[in-house]
Amino acid sequence: MTHGGNNSTCETFHFGKPMIVMPIFWDQLDNAERVREFGFGIRLNPYHCSRQELLEAVEKTINDGDLANKMSRIGERIRASNSNEKAADLIMKFI
């Protein structure tokens, strides 16, 4: 469960976990919508979410094996990409 900020969203993808996103403002709104739109998790309205709606979202997220597998594969691909080193190399070449 996350508010959907850039850091928490990226870290959740890195570790390959499905998300329940409850955005409040700025980048969180866009990130939450992309998570919902592309099927990486569930978006809930933090101001109008009932206890039952939250419990159902948690239950669905925990028990969705297809989503867990999809997110796990995404996380594996991200971790194997070595993108941190590639980004650092590009920055150093630019400098």
KEMARTI-828861 format. One line per 10 residues: number of its first residue (from 1); their letters; for each residue x, y, z of C-alpha. Coordinates in Angstrom, 1 decimal, always signed. Example, Ala and Ser with C-alpha at 12.3 -4.5 7.8 and 13.67 -1.06 7.14 Angstrom:
BEGIN
1) AS) +12.3/-4.5/+7.8; +13.7/-1.1/+7.1
This chain:
BEGIN
1) MTHGGNNSTC) +0.0/+0.0/+0.0; +1.4/+3.4/-1.0; +0.4/+7.0/-1.6; +1.9/+6.5/-5.1; +4.7/+9.0/-5.1; +7.5/+8.5/-7.6; +9.9/+6.9/-5.2; +7.5/+4.5/-3.6; +6.0/+3.5/-6.9; +9.5/+2.9/-8.5
11) ETFHFGKPMI) +10.6/+0.9/-5.4; +7.5/-1.2/-5.5; +8.1/-2.0/-9.2; +11.7/-2.8/-8.4; +10.7/-5.3/-5.8; +7.9/-6.7/-8.0; +5.0/-6.2/-5.7; +1.4/-5.3/-6.6; +0.1/-2.0/-5.3; -2.9/-0.5/-3.6
21) VMPIFWDQLD) -2.4/+3.2/-4.3; -4.2/+5.9/-2.3; -3.0/+9.2/-3.9; -3.3/+12.6/-2.3; -1.7/+15.1/-4.7; +0.7/+15.8/-7.6; +2.6/+12.9/-9.1; +0.7/+10.5/-6.9; -2.5/+11.0/-8.9; -0.9/+10.2/-12.2
31) NAERVREFGF) +1.1/+7.3/-10.9; -2.1/+5.8/-9.3; -4.0/+6.1/-12.5; -1.2/+4.4/-14.5; -1.1/+1.6/-11.9; -4.9/+1.1/-12.3; -4.9/+1.6/-16.0; -2.2/-0.9/-16.7; -3.3/-3.5/-14.2; -0.4/-3.2/-11.7
41) GIRLNPYHCS) -2.7/-2.8/-8.7; -5.7/-1.0/-7.3; -6.4/+2.7/-7.0; -8.5/+3.8/-4.1; -9.7/+7.3/-3.1; -8.1/+8.0/+0.3; -10.9/+10.5/+1.2; -13.8/+8.3/+0.3; -12.6/+4.7/+0.9; -14.7/+2.7/+3.2
51) RQELLEAVEK) -13.3/+0.1/+5.5; -15.0/-2.6/+3.4; -13.6/-1.3/+0.1; -10.1/-1.2/+1.7; -10.4/-4.8/+3.0; -11.7/-6.0/-0.4; -8.7/-4.4/-2.1; -6.3/-6.0/+0.3; -7.9/-9.4/-0.1; -8.0/-9.1/-3.9
61) TINDGDLANK) -4.4/-8.0/-4.1; -3.1/-10.7/-1.8; -5.0/-13.5/-3.6; -4.4/-12.4/-7.3; -1.8/-14.9/-8.4; -1.7/-13.7/-11.9; -1.0/-10.1/-10.7; +1.7/-11.4/-8.3; +3.4/-13.3/-11.1; +3.2/-10.3/-13.5
71) MSRIGERIRA) +4.7/-8.0/-10.9; +7.4/-10.5/-9.9; +8.5/-10.8/-13.6; +8.6/-7.0/-13.9; +10.7/-6.7/-10.7; +13.1/-9.4/-12.0; +13.5/-7.6/-15.3; +14.1/-4.2/-13.6; +16.7/-5.7/-11.1; +18.5/-7.4/-14.0
81) SNSNEKAADL) +18.6/-4.4/-16.2; +21.6/-2.8/-14.4; +20.0/+0.6/-15.1; +21.6/+2.3/-12.2; +25.1/+1.7/-13.6; +24.0/+2.6/-17.1; +22.5/+5.9/-15.8; +25.7/+6.7/-13.8; +27.9/+6.0/-16.9; +25.8/+8.3/-19.1
91) IMKFI) +25.9/+11.1/-16.5; +29.7/+10.7/-16.2; +30.1/+10.8/-20.0; +28.0/+13.9/-20.1; +30.1/+15.6/-17.4
